[in-house]
């Protein structure tokens, strides 16, 4: 079984589509004994390769789109935290220092 044979979508397979349509006009007995089998298999292979090529193209487009999104996110983060997240690193160090100081001040109080 093959998908709807849209000539615009499967332009690489147009010759095989024409050949299969012409073969289907043959008398019943010729079709029954496999006159169209080879053409149909070739068409199925062509449609399969066309689908794979379209899938590869969509994957590449998605990768490019994701790359642009990641660049925008990185730029937004740099706008917020500075280049290479410098301000974020400073804030994290300050947080760690305050946390350590709180633990030091709480430790002697808990022993008493």
C-alpha positions in Angstrom: 0.0 0.0 0.0 1.3 3.4 -0.8 0.2 6.9 0.2 -1.8 9.2 -2.1 0.4 9.8 -5.1 0.8 13.6 -5.0 3.0 14.5 -8.0 4.1 17.7 -6.3 5.2 16.0 -3.2 6.8 13.0 -4.9 8.2 14.7 -8.0 11.2 12.3 -8.1 8.9 9.4 -8.5 6.7 10.9 -11.2 7.9 8.5 -14.0 7.1 5.5 -11.8 3.7 6.9 -10.9 2.9 7.3 -14.6 4.1 3.8 -15.4 2.0 2.3 -12.6 -1.1 4.2 -13.7 -0.5 3.0 -17.3 0.0 -0.6 -16.0 -3.3 -0.5 -14.1 -5.0 0.0 -17.5 -3.8 -3.4 -18.6 -6.2 -6.3 -18.9 -7.0 -8.1 -15.7 -5.1 -11.3 -16.4 -1.9 -9.5 -17.1 -2.2 -7.7 -13.8 -3.1 -10.9 -12.1 0.1 -12.6 -13.3 2.3 -9.8 -11.9 2.7 -7.3 -14.8 2.7 -4.4 -12.4 4.5 -6.0 -9.5 8.0 -4.7 -10.4 6.8 -1.2 -11.1 4.8 -1.1 -7.9 7.9 -2.3 -5.9 10.1 0.3 -7.6 7.5 3.0 -6.8 7.3 1.8 -3.2 11.1 2.1 -2.9 11.1 5.5 -4.5 8.4 6.8 -2.1 10.3 5.3 0.8 13.5 7.2 -0.2 11.5 10.4 -0.8 10.1 10.1 2.7 13.5 9.5 4.3 14.9 12.5 2.4 12.0 14.7 3.7 12.5 13.4 7.2 16.3 14.2 7.1 15.4 17.7 5.9 13.0 18.2 8.7 15.5 17.0 11.2 18.1 19.5 9.9 15.5 22.3 10.0 14.6 21.4 13.6 18.3 21.3 14.6 18.8 24.8 13.1 15.7 26.1 14.9 16.8 24.6 18.2 20.3 26.1 17.8 18.8 29.6 17.3 16.6 29.1 20.4 19.6 28.0 22.4 21.5 31.1 21.2 18.6 33.4 22.2 18.5 31.7 25.7 22.2 32.1 26.1 22.0 35.8 25.1 19.1 36.4 27.5 21.1 34.7 30.3 24.2 36.8 29.5 22.0 39.9 29.6 20.8 38.9 33.1 24.0 37.5 34.6 26.8 39.0 32.5 29.2 37.2 30.2 29.9 33.6 31.2 27.4 34.0 34.1 29.9 36.1 36.2 27.2 37.7 38.4 25.6 34.3 39.0 28.9 32.9 40.2 29.4 35.9 42.5 25.9 35.5 43.9 26.4 31.7 44.4 29.7 32.4 46.3 28.0 35.0 48.5 25.2 32.5 49.2 27.7 29.8 50.2 29.6 32.2 52.4 26.5 33.3 54.2 25.3 29.7 54.6 28.7 28.8 56.1 28.5 31.7 58.5 25.0 30.8 59.6 26.1 27.2 60.3 29.1 28.5 62.3 26.9 30.8 64.4 24.3 28.0 64.9 26.8 25.3 65.9 28.0 26.8 69.2 24.4 27.7 70.2 23.3 24.1 69.7 26.1 22.8 72.0 25.0 25.0 74.9 
